[in-house]
Amino acid sequence: MDAIAAVVDEVFRANFNYGGVDYYDDPDDPGAHGPQRGDYLSDAVNGLTQTVDDSVLSALVQQLIEDDFYLPQDGEEPFYLDEDVKYERVDAGEGGHGLAWHSFCHTITHEQRFLNPKASELLGDIFKYIHLQRDVSSRCPIYRVGPNDRLRFHRARIVADALRTEIQDDPARHLGPPPRRLGKPNRMNPSGISALYASFDVATCISELRPLVGDEIISAEFELTRDIVVLDTTRFAAPVRELNLFAKDHIRRLSQWRFMQRFMSEIAKPISPDDEHLDYVPTQFVAEYLNKLHEIRIGKERQHIDAIIYQSAQRPEGKNIVVLGDAAQVKGVSLQKTPTFPSWTLSLGEPDAPSNAGVRYVPRSLKAMVVSAADFPVTQQLLYERP
């Protein structure tokens, strides 16, 4: 019983605490509150261990009370009380993941930008075994998709009359990602390293451009030419699959899930033209780490992450995808020609798109649209006049 109590004690302390109370808004009695929430110790331990023998349950509870170490001389009180208090399940929170993320952001932003082994080590701890996570529907947030899945996504540009013909002549080039040497910094890529940002529907794609009324927009569809591995952060919006509290990695997996719910909001933040580049250095580093260093096991293979799916900040019901590395290159686009876009100037002799380019333009998917109206949903907050 002493050995069993030691196991139960570790799990119970990690998942239970004293039950809270609901306070009443009573001007005459500021401290008025209802009964304590939760179960008495015996019932809470029974719910955790599913003990079927009352004598065993009684012995286990008594062992927990006897082994409860505390120092009364230092003002400490016992944790286990059989009749005086109730206990309830507590949220595991983000555990050490939140602290690790804070430390990572600080070191990569203010201490050492490049060749930072500390940053890579912190990310390794944060994303460790993330491919083992499952939501309440047993869906994994990391999975492989390919041409057979018929996955299509949309790219768009705000255009003027002079550019319409150029896009019609070569939509793959002018609606794909910019040439690598001319890639501008964004949430998931630094300058000079291109990435393909797209949306899964036209409405979300247009909203990400933040156009003005009267702007002309041309969009096109792209599809995958090979299998890629994606991290779908939108799946962390669902509850985590219930885990056995006695599983050794229960706390780690639950805290990782809680952290990823915050992280998916972090990478979905809209980017303003006035944003400082330091604001998205951490997410740029994360994308490169996942694409180049972090390995996950899918079947018998170890692979890197080629793309990240995230919720749109401009249109919450929409989803975006950013394709990274060679997978972001458009198949069939040669970079040796100099595009006629004024903002794209290439040196002759730049290499073609790699043979393992991951996307291609969908023929006859080109569409032209004009923004005829704008809608701005708001969240209201009542303000009182200052005296």
C-alpha positions in Angstrom: 0.0 0.0 0.0 2.9 2.3 0.7 4.2 1.8 -2.9 0.7 2.3 -4.4 0.1 5.5 -2.3 3.3 7.0 -3.7 2.1 6.5 -7.2 -1.4 7.9 -6.5 0.1 10.8 -4.5 2.1 12.1 -7.5 -0.9 11.9 -9.9 -3.4 13.3 -7.4 -1.3 16.3 -6.5 -0.7 17.1 -10.2 -4.4 16.9 -11.1 -6.4 17.9 -8.0 -6.5 20.8 -5.5 -8.8 22.2 -2.9 -12.2 22.9 -4.4 -13.1 26.6 -4.9 -16.2 28.4 -3.8 -18.6 30.8 -5.5 -18.8 34.2 -3.8 -22.1 36.2 -3.7 -22.4 39.8 -4.6 -23.8 40.9 -1.2 -23.0 44.4 0.0 -24.0 43.5 3.5 -21.7 40.5 3.6 -18.7 40.9 1.3 -17.4 37.4 2.1 -20.6 35.5 1.5 -20.1 32.4 -0.5 -21.7 29.1 -1.4 -20.5 25.6 -0.5 -17.1 24.4 -1.5 -17.0 22.6 -4.9 -15.7 19.1 -5.4 -15.6 15.8 -3.6 -14.3 14.7 -0.2 -10.9 13.0 -0.3 -12.2 9.4 -0.3 -14.6 10.1 -3.2 -12.0 12.0 -5.2 -9.4 9.2 -4.7 -12.0 6.6 -5.6 -12.9 8.5 -8.8 -9.2 8.6 -9.7 -8.3 5.0 -9.0 -11.7 3.3 -9.5 -11.1 1.2 -6.4 -13.7 -1.5 -6.1 -13.0 -2.7 -2.6 -14.0 -0.3 0.2 -11.4 -1.6 2.6 -8.6 -1.1 0.0 -9.9 2.5 -0.6 -9.9 3.2 3.1 -6.4 1.9 3.5 -5.2 3.9 0.5 -6.7 7.1 1.8 -5.2 6.5 5.3 -1.8 5.8 3.7 -1.9 9.1 1.8 -2.7 11.0 5.0 0.1 9.3 6.9 2.7 9.9 4.2 1.7 13.6 3.8 4.9 15.5 4.6 4.6 19.1 5.8 6.3 21.3 8.4 3.8 22.8 10.9 6.6 24.9 12.5 6.9 26.7 9.1 3.2 27.4 8.9 2.6 24.5 6.5 -0.7 22.6 6.5 -1.4 19.1 5.4 -2.6 18.6 1.9 -4.7 15.5 2.6 -7.7 16.0 4.9 -10.4 13.4 4.8 -13.4 15.3 6.1 -12.6 19.0 6.3 -12.1 20.0 2.7 -13.2 19.0 -0.8 -11.0 18.5 -3.9 -11.6 19.2 -7.6 -9.8 18.6 -10.8 -7.5 21.5 -11.9 -6.4 22.6 -15.4 -2.8 21.5 -16.0 -2.2 24.8 -17.8 0.8 25.2 -20.1 3.3 23.7 -17.6 6.8 24.6 -18.6 5.9 25.2 -22.2 4.9 28.8 -21.6 8.1 29.6 -19.7 10.1 27.9 -22.4 8.4 30.0 -25.1 9.0 33.2 -23.2 12.7 32.2 -22.8 13.0 31.3 -26.4 11.4 34.6 -27.6 13.8 36.6 -25.4 17.0 34.8 -26.4 16.2 34.8 -30.2 15.1 38.5 -30.2 17.5 40.2 -27.8 20.5 37.9 -27.3 21.6 35.8 -30.2 19.7 35.7 -33.6 21.8 33.2 -35.5 23.5 29.9 -34.6 21.6 29.8 -31.3 21.7 26.3 -29.9 19.8 27.4 -26.8 16.8 28.5 -29.0 16.8 25.2 -30.9 17.0 23.3 -27.6 14.0 25.2 -26.2 11.9 24.6 -29.3 12.9 20.9 -29.1 11.4 20.7 -25.6 8.2 22.6 -26.7 7.5 20.5 -29.8 8.8 17.2 -28.5 6.5 14.3 -29.4 3.9 16.6 -30.8 3.1 14.0 -33.5 1.7 11.8 -30.7 -1.0 14.3 -29.8 -4.7 13.6 -30.6 -7.8 15.7 -30.2 -11.1 14.4 -28.9 -11.9 12.9 -32.3 -8.5 11.1 -32.3 -7.2 13.4 -35.1 -3.5 14.1 -35.1 -2.4 17.7 -35.7 0.4 16.5 -37.9 -0.4 14.5 -41.0 0.6 13.9 -44.6 -1.4 15.3 -47.6 -0.8 14.9 -51.3 -2.2 15.1 -54.8 -4.7 12.3 -54.1 -6.4 14.4 -51.4 -7.4 17.0 -54.0 -6.3 19.8 -51.7 -6.5 23.2 -53.3 -5.7 26.7 -52.0 -6.1 30.2 -53.3 -3.6 33.0 -54.0 -4.6 36.5 -55.0 -3.1 40.0 -55.8 -4.5 43.5 -56.0 -3.7 44.6 -59.5 -3.9 47.6 -61.8 -4.6 47.5 -65.6 -1.0 47.2 -66.6 -0.6 44.0 -64.5 -3.7 42.2 -65.6 -2.1 41.1 -68.9 1.1 39.9 -67.3 -0.9 37.7 -64.9 -3.0 36.3 -67.7 0.2 35.4 -69.6 1.8 33.6 -66.7 -0.4 33.2 -63.7 1.8 30.6 -62.1 4.7 33.0 -61.9 2.9 36.1 -60.9 0.5 34.6 -58.4 3.0 32.2 -56.9 5.6 33.1 -54.2 8.1 35.8 -55.2 11.6 34.7 -56.3 13.6 33.5 -53.3 16.1 36.4 -53.5 13.3 38.9 -53.3 11.1 37.4 -50.6 9.9 40.0 -48.1 9.8 39.2 -44.4 6.5 37.8 -43.1 5.2 36.0 -40.1 6.8 32.7 -41.2 9.8 33.7 -43.3 12.6 36.2 -43.1 13.8 38.4 -46.0 15.3 36.4 -48.9 13.6 33.1 -48.0 10.3 32.7 -49.9 7.2 30.9 -48.6 3.9 30.4 -50.2 1.0 31.9 -48.2 -2.5 30.9 -49.3 -6.1 30.4 -48.1 -8.5 27.5 -48.4 -11.3 29.7 -49.8 -11.5 32.9 -51.9 -13.2 35.0 -49.3 -10.5 34.4 -46.7 -7.8 35.0 -49.4 -9.3 38.4 -50.3 -9.7 39.4 -46.6 -6.0 38.7 -46.0 -5.1 41.3 -48.6 -7.2 44.0 -46.8 -8.2 45.7 -50.0 -10.1 49.0 -50.5 -13.5 49.4 -52.1 -12.9 49.6 -55.8 -9.7 47.5 -55.9 -9.4 44.9 -58.6 -8.2 41.5 -57.4 -7.1 38.5 -59.5 -7.0 35.1 -57.8 -5.9 31.6 -58.8 -6.0 28.1 -57.4 -2.9 26.0 -56.6 -2.6 22.3 -55.8 0.0 19.9 -54.5 2.3 18.0 -56.8 3.7 15.7 -54.1 3.1 14.6 -50.6 3.9 17.1 -47.9 3.7 17.0 -44.1 1.6 19.7 -42.4 1.2 20.9 -38.8 -2.5 21.9 -38.5 -2.6 24.2 -35.6 -6.4 24.7 -36.0 -6.9 21.1 -34.6 -5.7 22.4 -31.2 -8.9 24.4 -31.0 -10.7 21.1 -30.2 -10.5 19.5 -26.7 -7.6 17.1 -26.2 -8.5 13.4 -26.2 -9.0 12.3 -22.6 -5.8 10.7 -21.3 -5.2 8.2 -18.5 -4.1 10.3 -15.6 -1.6 7.6 -14.6 0.1 7.7 -18.0 3.7 8.9 -17.5 3.4 11.7 -20.1 -0.1 12.8 -19.2 1.0 16.2 -17.7 3.4 16.9 -20.5 0.9 16.2 -23.3 -1.9 18.1 -21.6 0.3 21.2 -21.0 1.7 21.0 -24.5 -1.9 21.0 -25.9 -2.7 24.1 -23.7 0.4 25.9 -25.0 -0.4 25.1 -28.6 -3.8 26.7 -28.2 -2.0 29.9 -27.3 0.6 29.4 -30.0 -1.9 29.0 -32.8 -3.3 32.5 -31.8 0.3 33.8 -31.9 1.0 32.8 -35.5 -2.4 34.0 -36.7 -1.9 37.6 -35.5 -2.4 40.0 -38.5 0.7 41.8 -39.6 0.4 45.5 -39.9 2.7 47.5 -42.3 3.9 49.4 -39.2 4.9 46.2 -37.3 8.5 46.0 -36.3 10.4 43.1 -37.8 11.3 42.0 -34.3 7.7 41.2 -33.7 7.8 38.1 -35.9 11.4 36.9 -35.5 10.3 34.2 -33.1 7.7 32.7 -35.5 10.1 32.9 -38.4 12.6 30.9 -36.3 9.9 28.4 -35.4 8.9 27.9 -39.0 12.5 27.3 -40.1 13.2 25.0 -37.1 10.2 22.8 -38.0 11.0 22.8 -41.7 14.8 22.1 -41.4 15.6 20.6 -37.9 12.6 19.1 -36.1 12.0 15.5 -37.1 8.7 13.7 -36.6 8.0 10.0 -37.2 5.2 9.2 -39.7 5.0 5.5 -40.2 8.5 4.2 -40.5 9.9 7.5 -41.8 11.3 10.5 -40.1 10.3 13.8 -41.8 10.3 17.5 -41.4 7.2 19.7 -41.5 6.6 21.3 -44.9 3.6 23.5 -44.1 1.6 25.0 -41.3 -2.2 25.5 -41.3 -3.5 28.3 -39.1 -6.7 30.2 -38.5 -7.2 33.5 -40.3 -7.1 36.6 -38.1 -8.9 38.6 -40.8 -11.7 36.1 -41.2 -12.0 33.8 -38.1 -14.1 31.2 -39.9 -11.3 30.8 -42.6 -8.1 28.9 -42.6 -4.7 29.7 -44.1 -1.7 27.7 -45.0 2.0 28.6 -45.4 4.1 26.2 -47.4 7.8 26.2 -46.5 11.1 25.4 -48.2 11.3 23.6 -51.5 7.7 22.6 -51.2 6.7 26.2 -51.6 8.2 26.5 -55.1 5.8 26.4 -58.0 6.4 23.5 -60.4 7.1 24.5 -64.0 8.1 28.1 -63.2 11.5 29.0 -64.5 13.3 31.8 -62.7 15.7 32.5 -65.5 13.4 34.9 -67.3 13.2 38.4 -65.8 9.5 39.1 -64.9 8.1 42.4 -66.1 6.7 43.2 -62.6 8.4 46.4 -61.6 8.9 45.1 -58.1 10.5 41.9 -59.3 14.0 42.2 -60.7 16.0 39.0 -61.2 19.6 38.4 -62.3 19.9 36.2 -65.3 21.1 32.7 -64.5 19.2 32.2 -61.2 18.3 28.5 -60.9 15.0 27.0 -61.9 12.4 25.9 -59.3 13.7 22.7 -57.6 12.7 19.3 -58.9 10.9 18.6 -55.6 8.8 21.8 -55.9 5.5 21.1 -54.1 2.8 23.1 -55.8 1.5 24.0 -59.3 -1.1 26.3 -60.8 -4.5 24.9 -61.5 -5.3 25.6 -65.2 -8.4 27.8 -65.9 -8.7 28.8 -62.3 -7.9 32.5 -62.9 -10.6 34.9 -61.7 -10.9 38.7 -61.7 -13.0 40.5 -59.0 -13.7 44.1 -57.9 -14.3 44.9 -54.3 -17.7 46.5 -54.2 -18.2 46.8 -50.4 -16.5 46.3 -47.1 -17.8 45.0 -43.8 -16.1 45.5 -40.4 -17.6 43.4 -37.6 -16.6 44.9 -34.2 -16.6 44.0 -30.6 -18.2 46.7 -28.5 -17.2 47.9 -25.0 -19.1 50.4 -23.0 -17.0 53.4 -21.9 -17.9 55.8 -19.2 -17.1 59.5 -19.4 -14.1 60.7 -17.3 -15.2 63.1 -14.6 
